[in-house]
């Protein structure tokens, strides 16, 4: 993850340096939103890498110190048979598991979104075929047409207009809200309202997470709409040179910014949950961990002690809806009180929201796959009325044949396989945390 964060920071900074060059016709103001987004991606992703690195180092140092102390104590006194209290290292593994993206967001949001971004980057750098200008995110003449006087209709992303900001904002929020560090923090803060002594209404948290999940799923709809609008439009034969590419790049670049900010939020949340909050919590690490355990019961009327032993194994939850929906709702105390007016009395509401969320994400995944197919098959095509006169035709451009379509399909499958591999690793980490 740290390597990915630094790689994203380096790539975005490289684009930032390249974009500093003035645009044609002195339209330098057009690049200002792009410059801001690129430098923010670089700052957030790079900072996230540094925070994660130093957090891991601190945890390793604390674990080494605790290990030496335990060895010394065992040499001095015999074992009493009492279970050892949880350590920072154990809690850090649990938190890392809680802050990992959900399986649905990884396979149906992040994988397809990264694939879409790579498709558009390949299209942007096809300068010989489309006369594009990567430094200014200019995708070349729209429909591949250049007038006899040399003029053409621009196909540049990030023009100074509301639609450009709107497309990027949707991509940003779709990525950002999918991170448990963000959604979990929002949901828990709302779940604390009206509760006493740091307790959390997990039923309310689950309801808020359902709405957040639906929100970031709906925010992928523009990318799907952008595809089917161009496929069904008059310019479809020239799909690869339509405005789909510049609008899609605006959404995808916003997604990259949300991805960087989400990784930054995750690194910060990891440090606070493991190294900061447990120290400040007046009852210590073990009691702090129980505020994340939906299987833990408490006595509301017990002024001396808030905790009772519970035979159920700990079930820690934070910002992933799938963790809450896999948890039994027959809980009786205010720590884990799930009888909310809307969501627990009507569990069908949660199910409907989950189905709708997954539906939007599945459609987005399918549209990304189709994007690669359409992009490859129309790479050298002109509109029906222009015959073979566009700059990217097989006569005037670089003939890619069917190789590019095959490469795009392989790229989609490859990234999805990587996401599946990551999800398997995440599952193993969660099993390890339970043992």
N, C-alpha and C positions, 0 to 999 in steps of 0.2 A: 504493500500500500504506500509506503514512504517513497519507494522508487517511482510509482505512478504519479504521486503528488509532485515530486521534483521534475519529472518528465513533462507533465502538463504545464508547470510553471515555466520551464525552459522553452517549450514550443510556443506558448502564448506570448512570451517576452520576445521571441524571435519574430513573430508576426507583428508585434508592436513596433519593433525597430524598423521592419520593412514598411509598415504603414505610415511611418513618419515622412516618407517621401511625398511631395505634393501631388495631388491628383491632376488629371488633365484639365485644361481650360481654367486652371487656378480655382477649381471648386474645392478648396481645402477645407471648408466648413463641413463638407459632407462626411469627412473621416472622423470628426470629433467623437460621436457616440462609439464608433469602432475602437478608437484609441483608448477611451475610458474603459470599455469592457475588457479589452485585451490586457491592460495593465492591472485591472482588478483581478482577473483570472490568475495572472502571474503572482500577484501579491498574496491572495488568499490560499492558493494551492501550495506555494512555497512556504508560507508561514505555517500551514497545517503540517507539512513535513517536518519542520524544525520542532514544533510543539510535540508531535508524536514521538520524535526521536528522543527528546529530553525527558519526556514522560516515561518512556520505556527504560531509559537509563536510571532514572530516579527509583522506579519500581525494582529494578534489578539490584540497586544498591541497598534499598531497604530490605529486600528479601535476603541478601547476603548478611546484613547486620543481624536480622532476626534469627537466621540459621545459626550464626555463631553464638548468639545469646542462648538459644535452645540447647545447643550442644553443651555449653557451660553449665546450664541448669541441670541437665540430665546427668552430668558427671558428679554434681554435688548432691542431688536428692533422687531417690527412686521414684518410679512412676506411680501415680496415685490412682490410675485407671480412669481418670476424668478426661473426656474428649478435649482435644486441643481447640482453642478458639480459632475462628477463621483468620487467615492472614491477608495482608494486602495483595499478595500475589494471587491468591485464590479469588479474591473479590475483583481484581483487575481482569482476570480471565472471564468472569461472569459479566462484567461491564462491557468488555470487548464484544462478547456474544450479544448483549442487549442492544449495542449500538450498530451492529451490522445490519445492512438493508434486508428487508423481507424477501422471501423467495420470489413472490410475484413481481415486486418492483425490480428485482435484479434481472429476471428473465424477460419480463414484458415491458419494462421501461428503460432501464439503463443499457441493457444489451442492444435493443433496437435503436435507441437514441444515439449511442456511440457509433453504431453502424451507419446511421443516417448522416451523421457528421462526417464520417470518413468518405462516404459516397460523394458528398458535396465538396470536400477538400480535393478529391481526385478530379472532379469536374472543374473546380476552380483553377487547378494547375494544368489543365489541358490547353495550354496557351497556343500550341501549334494548330489545334483543331478549331478552337472557338475565339482566338485572339483575346483571351481573357487577361486581366491584370490582377494577379493574386495580392499584390501589396495593398491595393485599394478595394479588394473584394468586388471587383468589376468582372462579371461573368461573360463579357463580350456582347456583341450586338444581339438584341432580342430576335429570335427566330433565325439568327445567323444571316441577317440581311443588312447590306451596306448599300446606300444609295450611290448613284453615279458621281455625286459631288463629295463622296467620302463620309457623309453624315450617317448616323444610325441611332436607333432607339436604345438607350442605355439599359443595361440589365444588372445594375449595381445594388448591392445590399447596403443597408444602413444609410439611407438618404434621410435628410432632416425633416421627417414627417411623422405624424402620430402612429401610422400603421407599423413603421419600423420598430418604434419603441414598444408598441403593443405586442408584436410578434415575439420580441426578445423577452418581454416581461412574462409572457405565458411559459416560454421555455425555462426561464429562471425559476419560477415558482413550482413548475412541475418537478424539477430536479430537487430543489431545496426542501419542499415539504415531504419528499419521499424519504428523507434521512430521519431515522429514529431519534437522533439527537435533537432535531428541531421539532418534529411532531410530538415526541415524548415530553419535551419541556413544556410546550404549549398545553398539551392535554393535562399534565400533572398540575400545572399552575391553576388551570380551571378546576381540576379535581380537588384542589385544596380550599377552594372558596367555601366558607361556612363551616369548615372542619377545625378541630381544635388539636393542639399539641403536635403539629406536624403530620397529622393523619391525612389520608388521601381517600377520596371516594372513587374507587376503581370502576364502579359502574358508570359514573360520569366520564371518567377518563376513556373508557371503552367507546362511549358514544361520540366523544369529540374525535377520537382517532378514526372512527368510521367516517365521519364527515371530512376529515383531512384527507383520508385515503381516496374518497370519492372526488375531492377537489383536485388533487394532483393528477388523478386519472383523467378527469374531464379536460384538464389543461393540455393533454396530448392531442385533443381533438383537432386543433388547428392544423397540425402536421398532416393528419389524415385528410381533412377538408382540402388542404392545399394540393394534395395529390389528385384526388378525384375531381376537383374543379378543373385542373389542367387536362386530365385524361379525357374528360367529357367535353372539353372546349374545342374551339375550331383549330387551335394550334397544336392538337395532340401529336400529329405526325412528327412535329419538331419539339417534342416534350423536353428533350435534353437542353434546349436553348430557350425555353419559355421562362416566365417570371417565377415559375416554381422554384428554381434554384436559388434566386436571391431571397425570396420570402422564406424558403426552407433554411437557408443559412442564418437568417436573422433569428429564427426560432432555435436552431441548433447552437448558435453562439450564446444565446441566452441560457440554454441548457448547460453549456460548458461553464458559464459563470455560476449558475446554481450548483453545479457539481463541485466547483472549487469552494464556494462558500459553505456547502454542506460538509465537505471534508474538513474545512476549518472549524466548523461548529462541532463536528464529531471529535476532533482532537482536543478542543477546549473542554467539551463536556466530559470526555474521558479523564482529563487531568483533574477536573473539579470533583467528579464523582469518586475518584480513587484516592486522590492526594489532599484535597482541600476540605470537602464537606465532612468526611468521616472524622477528621481532627476537630472540627468545630462542633460536631454533634455531641451534646452533653452526655449521652449514654454510651458513646463509643461506637466502634466499627460494627460490632455484631448487631446492636440495636438499630443502627442506620441501615444495615442491609435488610432488616425486617420491614422497613417502610416500602420495600419493593417486592415483598412477598405476598401474593394474593392468597396463599394458603395459611397465613398466620392469623391467629385470633387474639383478641385483646379483651380485657375487662374494662368497660367504659366507666364503671363506678368505683374502680379500685384506685384510690389516690396514691397508694404507696408503690404499687407495681402495675405497669401497663401490660405486662406480658405473661402469658401462660404457655406451658409446653403444649405443642401440637404434634399429634402423631403423623400428620401429612408431611411429605418431603417438601422442602422449599420450592416455590414456583415464582421465580423472579421475572418481573415484567417491567417494561418501560415505554417504548415507542413503537412497537410493532403490533398491529391489530391481530395478527394471527396468533400471537401469544395469549391474548385475552380471550379470544373466541375458543381456544383449546382448553380453557380453564373452567372448572365447575363453577356455577353461579350460586350454589347453596352455601353461602357464607353469611355469618351472622353478626359480625362486629363492624365497628365504624372504620377500621383499617381496610376492610375488604367488603364493605357494604355495597351490594350490587342491585338493590331494589330501587332503581330509578323509575320515574313515572313513565318515561318514553321507551327506554331501551331494554330494560329487563322484563317489564311487564309485557312487552311486545317484541320478543326475540326475532320475529319475522322481519322487523325493521332492519336489524343488523344484517340479516341474511340478504335482504333486498339490496342494501347499500353495497355489500361485498360483491354480489353478482353484477351490479351495475359498474362498479369499479373495475372488476376483472374484464367485463365486456369491452369497456373503452380501451383498456390496455391490450387486449387481444387484437382489436381492430387496428390499433396503432402498430402492433408488431407485424400484422399482415400488410399494412400499407407500406411499412419500411421495406419488407421483402419485395413488394411490387415495384417500389421505387427503383430498386436495383435492376429489376427486369426491364422496366420501361426505359430507364436511363441507358442501359446497354443497347437495347434494340433500336433506339432512336438517336444514337450517338452520331450517326452520319446521315440523318434524314432531314428534309426540309418540309415546309408546309405543302399541302396538296397543290396550292395555286402557284408555288414557286419552282416546282419541278426539281431540278438539280442545281439551282443557282445559288444556294446558300453557301456560306464560307466553310461549313462543316460537312459538306456532302462528300461522298466517296471520291468525287472528282477534284474538289478544291481543298478538302481537309485530309486528315489522316484516317485511313480506312481501318477500323478496329475489328470489323467482322463480328463473329459471334464470341470471340475470345473474351471481350470485356463483360458481356452478359454473364458468362460462366464465372469470371473472376469475381463479379459482384455477388453472385449467388454463393460462391465459396466463402467470400468474406462474411456474409451474413451467417452462414452455418458455423464458420470458425469462431466468430465472436459469441454466438449462442453456446457453443461447446465450452468455451472458456468460462462463461457465466455458470454453466452447469457444474463445471469443475470447482468454481468458487463456492457454489451453493453446497456441494458435497463437503468441502473443507469446513464451511460454516457449521454444517450439521454435526460434524465430528467434534468441533470445538464446543458446541452446546452439550453434547454427550459427555465430553471430558469435564465440563463444569458441573454436571450433575453427580459425577462419581466422587 
